[in-house]
Amino acid sequence: MCGIVGYIGKRQASPILLDGLSRLEYRGYDSAGIALLNGAPQVNIIKKAGRIDNLRQAVAEVSHAGATGIAHTRWATHGAPTDENAHPHRDQSGKLVLVHNGVIENYQSLREQLTAKGHSFESQTDTEVLAHLVGTYYDASDETDGATRLRNAVQSALRKVKGTYGIAVLHADVPGVIVGARLGSPLVVGLGEGEHYLASDVSAIVAHTRDVVYLNDHDVVSLSSERFDVTSMAGGDAQVKVSRVEFTADDAEKGDFPHYMLKEIYEQPQSLRNALRGRLSRDEATAILGGLNMSPQELRGIDRIILSGCGTAFHAAMVGEYVIETLARVPTEVEIASEFRYRNVPADKNTLQFVLSQSGETIDTLAALREARRKGIRCLGIVNSVGSTIARESDGGCYIHAGPEIGVAATKTFTSTVAVLSLLGMLFGRIHHLSSADGLEMIDELEAIPDKITSILKQADKIKAIAEKHCNAEGMLFMGRQANYPVAMEGALKMKEISYIYASGHPSAELKHGIIALVKPDMPSVFIAPDDAVFDKNVSNIEEVLARKGPVIAVTTEGRTELERLTEDVIYVPDSPSYLSPLLTVIPLQLFSYYTAVARGCDVDKPRNLAKSVTVE
């Protein structure tokens, strides 16, 4: 949520900053602003509510030069999305400007203290209070070196605040320096020759550099055009590791697709191959997951697994629970990460926890990780973003290698996460009771999934026609059983996120336990009914809906043509083992939600009120 971009060097900063903001649009925002410094006594600020195009137009209308600058996209927390509340914010002197991701929890008491000292505020934000606080420490300092003075002022102010932050700070009296700091909100330094960058996400700066330093909590960085220094809030230099970004700027472009979401749906055959590559051993008939940092003996000693995530990651975890218990018979439970730290979850030394997050920065999932480790639980991460906070703080884990996912509605990261959880199921299964023949069969089935997805994608026109037929529905019900119950929840989430149609996912067997009261002609029911042990049960539920004049859209296995006598809206997926079927059945639901949103004229890649990465509570 929100986005920060900073640049210091020899080039004009505004094109770099505006391009970086555009690359952060997927994170979600409602206003944007830019501050530039060109040796003048004041920092020049332009900020606008609404889309970045509004800001771009405003910048084009004035002379706004400068080789040092910071920029921001805001997702409103304190105060409405207005020009006044947009970042950057000034301090009382007007010389210091600051952008901020996160929440300052004690901003109200700080604001009252500063008001009593004669400070006046132009916005309702917690961020402006932080800018004023940093400014008071800067003005009170007798330090002669400007860079040191600004860094010390930032550190002193941050010791007074409670909450989370990723910040970037400029001061007119220190024209060659940007200071950044983080606690609970990601921040990364980009390295160049004679120039440096600061961003909340590497996608903002990957067009200019792929060499980066991911800051840790409590790090403070001072940037000039020639160098950067990272210190710790506790004192002394911080540990610095230069990382190489895996993807390029081209990887994060739409190409010929009208939307990022559609591009990422079509990338799933390849993203799944990437998730599986190098992790399947035919010699040992098992999965190879060296990043777990656990020996087979340690893994065999695990008698309970906890999976934690939010949103789409939570749904993937629910599939993982079914797969792991089916293949390995290890008791597995799924916890919504946002609730985990507020519960007293029993766990002993033989419990292993996995936290799932596309960004590796989801604040609730990160809190679950830290709570688990606080209780002495071994905690591993399953993430997409290399170098993310969860990747750095966990005891080990797996990258899903899905590549950049720009669309707010997660698609390829769901299937890649489920693929990695399937590998875990195979690994634990082989350690316990699965035979080598079972392992080899599963390897064959996993390797066949990408081509099967390609065949489903060829039905896009048919799915589009079904979506256009039902796009004006009042609401939708999604239903499935066993491993496809979480697929129903995921399908409903996608529909809600991008089309704004109310949708809910349920176990099919719960239909008669209240849900059937919602069935009516303008409430379509989407049934995920593959050819499995409960196929006939799903057919019975479908007939119950049809008897009450509820439209039905069915997703089933190729060859089960009997559903065509019940409804004309049938989408077929290739046959697969039941525990892998979610990798196939979710694809039609992704396309269905996408084409529904397009038919309704919705902004698919920028759904209202949503952010790609939730980094504040």
RAUR-V920322 format. One record per pair of residues at least 4 apart in sequence whose C-alpha atoms are under 8 Angstrom apart, sorted by the first residue. I is the first residue (numbers start at 1). GAP is how many residues later the second one is. Records with the same first field share a line. If there is no record, write none. Layout:
I = GAP, GAP
//
This chain:
1 = 26, 27, 28, 73, 74, 100, 610, 611, 612, 613, 614, 615
2 = 25, 26, 27, 70, 71, 72, 73, 99
3 = 18, 21, 24, 69, 70, 71, 98, 196, 197, 198
4 = 17, 66, 67, 68, 69, 95, 96, 97, 163, 164, 194, 195, 196, 197
5 = 12, 15, 16, 65, 66, 67, 192, 193, 194, 195, 199, 200
6 = 11, 62, 63, 64, 65, 162, 172, 191, 192, 193
7 = 6, 9, 10, 60, 61, 62, 63, 188, 189, 190, 191
8 = 5, 59, 60, 61, 168, 169, 170, 187, 188, 189, 215, 216, 217
9 = 4, 58, 59, 185, 186, 187, 215, 216, 217
10 = 57, 184, 185, 215
11 = 56
12 = 4, 53, 54, 55, 56
13 = 4, 23, 52, 53, 54, 55, 56
14 = 4, 20, 22, 50, 51, 52, 55
15 = 4
16 = 4
17 = 4, 17, 52, 53, 54
18 = 4, 34, 38, 53
19 = 4, 185
20 = 4, 183, 184, 185
21 = 4, 31, 50, 51, 52, 183
22 = 30, 182
23 = 180, 181
24 = 4, 49, 177, 179, 180
25 = 4, 48, 581
26 = 380, 381, 382, 579, 580, 585, 586
27 = 381, 583, 584, 585, 586
28 = 47, 380, 578, 581, 582, 583, 584
29 = 44, 45, 46, 47, 580, 582
30 = 19, 20, 21, 43, 44, 45, 46, 51
31 = 16, 17, 18, 19, 20, 21, 42, 43, 44, 50, 51, 52, 55
32 = 15, 16, 17, 18, 19, 20, 23, 39, 40, 41, 42, 54, 55
33 = 12, 13, 14, 15, 22, 38, 39, 40, 53, 54, 55
34 = 11, 12, 13, 35, 36, 37, 38, 53, 54
35 = 8, 9, 10, 11, 34, 35, 36, 53, 62
36 = 7, 8, 9, 28, 29, 30, 31, 32, 33, 34
37 = 5, 6, 7, 28, 29, 30, 31, 32, 135, 138
38 = 5, 27, 28, 29, 30, 137
39 = 133, 136
40 = 132
41 = 54, 131, 132
42 = 52, 53, 130
43 = 51, 52, 53, 54, 127, 128, 129
44 = 20
45 = 43
46 = 9, 12, 13
47 = 8, 36, 39, 40, 41
48 = 4, 6, 7, 34, 35, 38
49 = 5, 32, 33, 34, 37
50 = 4, 31
51 = 4
52 = 4
53 = 4
54 = 4
55 = 4
56 = 4
57 = 4
58 = 4
59 = 4, 5
68 = 107, 108
69 = 101
70 = 18, 29, 98, 99, 100
71 = 16, 17, 28
72 = 15, 16, 27, 28
73 = 13, 14
74 = 12, 13, 27
75 = 6, 536
76 = 4, 5
77 = 26, 48
78 = 46, 47, 48
79 = 6, 44, 45, 46
80 = 5
81 = 4, 5
82 = 4
84 = 38, 39
85 = 38, 39, 40
87 = 11, 12, 13
88 = 9, 10, 11
89 = 8, 9, 10, 38, 39, 42
90 = 4, 5, 6, 7, 8, 38, 41, 42
91 = 4, 5, 6, 37, 40, 41, 42, 43, 44
92 = 27, 28, 40, 43
93 = 42
95 = 76, 77, 78
96 = 35, 39, 73, 74, 75, 76
97 = 34, 72, 73, 74
98 = 29, 30, 33, 69, 70, 71, 72
99 = 28, 68, 69, 70
100 = 27, 65, 66, 67, 68
101 = 63, 64, 65, 66, 84
102 = 61, 62, 63, 64, 82, 83, 513, 514
103 = 23, 60, 61, 62, 513
104 = 22, 23, 26, 57, 58, 59, 60, 61
105 = 56, 57, 58
106 = 4, 55, 56, 57
107 = 4, 19, 22, 23, 54
108 = 4, 18
109 = 4
110 = 4, 19
111 = 4, 18
112 = 4
113 = 4
114 = 4, 5, 18, 19
115 = 4, 5
119 = 13
121 = 7, 8
123 = 5
124 = 4
125 = 4
126 = 4
127 = 4
128 = 4
129 = 4
130 = 4, 27
131 = 4
132 = 4
133 = 4, 24
134 = 4, 19, 20, 22, 23
135 = 4, 18
136 = 4
137 = 4, 16, 17, 19, 20
138 = 11, 12, 14, 15
141 = 8, 12
143 = 5, 6
144 = 5
145 = 4
146 = 4, 27, 28
147 = 4, 27, 30, 75
148 = 4
149 = 4
150 = 4, 21, 24, 29
151 = 4, 28, 69, 71
152 = 4
153 = 4
154 = 4, 25
155 = 4, 65, 78
156 = 4
157 = 4
164 = 18, 19, 20, 21, 452
165 = 16, 17, 18, 19, 20
166 = 14, 15, 16, 17, 18, 19, 20, 21, 34
167 = 13, 14, 15
168 = 10, 11, 12, 13, 30
169 = 9, 10, 11
170 = 4, 5, 7, 8, 9
171 = 4, 6
176 = 48, 49
177 = 45, 46, 47
178 = 44, 45, 46
179 = 41, 42, 43, 44
180 = 18, 40, 41, 42
181 = 6, 37, 38, 39, 40
182 = 4, 5, 33, 34, 35, 36, 37, 38
183 = 33, 34, 35, 36
184 = 33, 179, 431
185 = 15, 176, 430, 431
186 = 14, 15, 28, 29, 175, 202, 203
187 = 11, 12, 13, 14, 27, 28
188 = 10, 11, 12, 13, 14, 24, 25, 26, 27
189 = 7, 8, 9, 10, 23, 24, 25, 26
190 = 6, 7, 8, 9, 12, 15, 19, 20, 21, 22, 23
191 = 4, 5, 6, 18, 19, 20, 21, 22
192 = 4, 5, 16, 17, 19
193 = 33
194 = 31, 32
195 = 29, 30, 31
196 = 27, 28, 29, 30, 31, 32
197 = 8
199 = 5, 6
200 = 4
201 = 4
202 = 4, 10, 43
203 = 4, 46, 49
205 = 4, 5
206 = 4, 39, 42, 43
207 = 41, 42
210 = 34, 35, 36, 38
211 = 31, 32, 33, 34
212 = 30, 31, 32, 33
213 = 27, 28, 29, 30
214 = 27, 28, 29, 173, 174
215 = 4, 25
216 = 173
218 = 14, 15, 16
219 = 11, 12, 13, 14, 19
220 = 10, 11, 12, 13
221 = 7, 8, 9, 10
222 = 6, 7, 8
223 = 4, 5, 6
224 = 4
229 = 8
230 = 7, 8, 9, 10
231 = 4, 5, 6, 7
232 = 4, 5, 6
243 = 144
245 = 141
246 = 140
247 = 4, 5, 156, 157
248 = 4
249 = 4
251 = 152, 153
252 = 152, 153, 154
253 = 7
254 = 4, 5, 6, 9
257 = 5, 6
258 = 4, 5
259 = 4, 148, 345, 346
260 = 4, 146, 147, 345
261 = 4, 145, 146, 147, 148, 149, 150, 333, 343, 344
262 = 4, 329, 332
263 = 4
264 = 4, 141, 143, 147, 148
265 = 146, 147, 322, 325, 326
266 = 188, 191
267 = 4, 145
268 = 4, 144, 147, 148, 182, 185
269 = 4, 180, 181, 182, 184, 185
270 = 4, 180
271 = 4, 130, 131, 132, 141, 145
272 = 4, 130, 143, 144, 147, 178
273 = 4, 174, 177
274 = 126, 127, 128
275 = 124, 125, 126, 127, 141, 144, 145
276 = 4, 143, 144, 171
278 = 10
279 = 8, 9, 10, 144
280 = 5, 6, 7, 8, 163
281 = 4, 5, 6, 7
282 = 4, 158, 161
284 = 152
285 = 151, 152, 153, 154, 155, 158
286 = 140, 141, 144, 150, 153, 154, 157
287 = 136, 137, 139, 140
288 = 139
289 = 109
290 = 4
291 = 105, 106, 107
292 = 88, 103, 104, 105, 106
293 = 102, 103, 104
294 = 4, 5
295 = 4
296 = 4, 135
297 = 4
298 = 4
299 = 129, 132
300 = 128, 131, 132
301 = 49
302 = 48, 49, 50
303 = 27, 28, 47, 48
304 = 26, 27, 28, 46, 47, 48
305 = 25, 26, 27, 28, 46, 47, 48, 49
306 = 26, 27, 28, 29, 45, 46, 47, 48
307 = 10, 14, 25, 26, 27, 28, 46, 47, 48, 49
308 = 5, 6, 9, 26, 27, 28, 29, 32, 45, 46, 47, 48, 57, 60
309 = 4, 5, 8, 26, 27, 28, 29, 46, 47, 48, 56
310 = 4, 5, 26, 27, 28, 46, 47, 54, 55
311 = 4
312 = 4, 98, 102, 178, 181
313 = 4, 43, 44, 45, 101, 104
314 = 4, 20, 21, 22, 42
315 = 4, 171, 172, 174, 175
316 = 4, 98, 99, 101, 102, 170
317 = 4, 17, 39, 101, 104
318 = 4, 16, 165, 168
319 = 4, 99, 164, 165, 167, 168, 263
320 = 4, 98, 101, 102, 105
321 = 4, 11, 12, 13
322 = 4, 160, 161, 257
323 = 4, 98, 99, 102, 160, 256, 257
324 = 4, 5, 6, 8, 97, 98, 100, 101, 102, 104, 105
325 = 4, 5, 6, 7, 100
326 = 99, 253
327 = 98, 99, 101, 102, 107
328 = 97, 98, 100, 101, 102, 104, 105, 106
329 = 100
330 = 98
335 = 4, 5
336 = 4
337 = 4, 18, 27, 28, 30, 31
338 = 26, 27, 29, 30
339 = 4
340 = 4, 5, 28
341 = 26, 27, 30, 31
347 = 4, 30
348 = 29
349 = 27, 28
351 = 26, 27
352 = 25, 26, 27, 28
353 = 19, 24, 25, 26, 27
354 = 25, 26, 27, 28, 43
355 = 10, 11, 13, 14, 24, 25, 26, 27
356 = 4, 9, 25, 26, 27, 61
357 = 4, 5, 8, 24, 25, 26, 27
358 = 25, 26, 27, 55
359 = 24, 25, 26, 29, 254
360 = 6, 23, 24, 25, 28, 29, 30, 31
361 = 4, 5, 27, 28, 29, 252, 253, 254
362 = 4, 251, 252, 253
363 = 4, 251, 252, 253, 254
364 = 4, 251, 253
365 = 4
366 = 4, 23, 24
367 = 4
368 = 4
369 = 4, 10, 21, 25
370 = 4
371 = 4
372 = 4, 5, 6, 7
373 = 4, 5, 6
378 = 17
379 = 15, 16, 17
380 = 14, 15, 16, 17, 18
381 = 9, 10, 13, 14, 15, 16, 17
382 = 9, 15, 16, 17, 18, 35
383 = 7, 8, 15, 16, 17
384 = 15, 16, 17, 18, 19, 29
385 = 6, 14
386 = 5, 13
387 = 4, 5
388 = 4
389 = 4
390 = 4
391 = 5, 6
398 = 22
400 = 13, 16, 17, 20
401 = 15
402 = 10, 11, 14
405 = 5, 7, 8
406 = 199, 206
407 = 197, 198, 199, 205
408 = 197, 198, 199, 202, 203, 204
409 = 85, 88, 89, 196, 203
410 = 4
411 = 4, 179
412 = 4
413 = 4
414 = 4
415 = 4, 168
416 = 4
417 = 4
418 = 4, 165
419 = 4, 164
420 = 4
421 = 4
422 = 4, 158
423 = 4
424 = 4
425 = 4
426 = 4, 13, 16
427 = 4
428 = 4
429 = 4, 5
430 = 4, 5, 6, 9
434 = 4, 5
435 = 4
436 = 4
437 = 4
438 = 4
439 = 4
440 = 4
441 = 4
442 = 4
443 = 4
444 = 4
445 = 4, 131, 132
446 = 134
448 = 4
449 = 4, 134, 135
450 = 4
451 = 4
452 = 4, 121, 122, 132
453 = 4, 131, 134
454 = 4
455 = 4
456 = 4, 116, 117, 118, 128, 131, 132
457 = 130, 131
459 = 4
460 = 4, 131
461 = 4
462 = 4
463 = 4, 108, 125, 128, 129, 132
464 = 4, 127, 128, 131, 132
465 = 4
466 = 4, 103, 126
467 = 4, 125, 126, 128, 129, 132
468 = 127, 128, 131
470 = 54, 126
471 = 125, 126, 128, 129
472 = 128
473 = 28, 49, 50, 51
474 = 27, 28, 48, 49
475 = 26, 27, 28, 47, 48, 49
476 = 16, 25, 26, 27, 28, 47, 48, 49, 50
477 = 15, 26, 27, 28, 29, 46, 47, 48, 49
478 = 10, 11, 13, 14, 25, 26, 27, 28, 47, 48, 49, 50
479 = 6, 9, 10, 26, 27, 28, 29, 46, 47, 48, 49
480 = 4, 5, 6, 7, 8, 26, 27, 28, 47, 48, 49, 58
481 = 4, 26, 27, 28, 47, 48, 53, 57
482 = 25
483 = 4, 95, 96, 98, 99
484 = 4, 44, 97, 98, 101
485 = 4, 20, 21, 22, 23
486 = 4, 19
487 = 4, 41, 95, 98, 99
488 = 4, 17, 18, 19, 39, 40
489 = 4, 15, 16, 17
490 = 4, 15, 96
491 = 4, 14, 95, 98, 99, 102
492 = 4, 11, 12, 13
493 = 4, 10, 11, 12
494 = 4, 95, 96, 99
495 = 4, 5, 6, 7, 8, 98, 99, 101, 102
496 = 4, 5, 6, 7
497 = 110, 113
498 = 95, 96, 99, 104, 105, 106, 107, 109
499 = 94, 95, 97, 98, 99, 101, 103, 105
500 = 97
506 = 4, 5
507 = 4
508 = 19, 30, 33
509 = 28, 29, 32
510 = 4, 5
511 = 4, 5, 30
512 = 4
515 = 4
516 = 29
518 = 5
519 = 4, 5, 6, 26, 29, 30, 31
520 = 4, 28, 29, 30, 31
521 = 28, 29, 30
522 = 28, 29
523 = 27, 28
524 = 26, 27, 28, 29
525 = 20, 25, 26, 27, 28
526 = 26, 27, 28, 29
527 = 11, 15, 25, 26, 27, 28
528 = 26, 27, 28, 57
529 = 6, 9, 10, 25, 26, 27, 28
530 = 5, 25, 26, 27, 48, 51, 55
531 = 4, 25, 26, 29, 44
532 = 46
534 = 4
535 = 4
536 = 4
537 = 4
538 = 4
539 = 4, 24
540 = 4
541 = 4
542 = 4, 10
543 = 4, 23
544 = 4
545 = 4, 5, 6, 7
546 = 4, 5, 6, 20
551 = 16
552 = 15, 17
553 = 14, 15, 16, 17, 18
554 = 9, 13, 15, 16, 17
555 = 15, 16, 17, 18, 30, 33
556 = 4, 14, 15, 16, 17, 29
557 = 15, 16, 17, 18
558 = 14, 15, 16, 17
561 = 4
562 = 4
563 = 4, 7
564 = 4, 5, 6
571 = 17
573 = 11, 12
574 = 10
575 = 6
576 = 4, 5
577 = 4
578 = 4
580 = 4
581 = 4
582 = 4
583 = 4
584 = 4
585 = 4
586 = 4
587 = 4
588 = 4
589 = 4
590 = 4
591 = 4
592 = 4
593 = 4
594 = 4, 10
595 = 4
596 = 4
597 = 4, 5, 6, 7
598 = 4, 5, 6
602 = 5
603 = 4
606 = 4
//
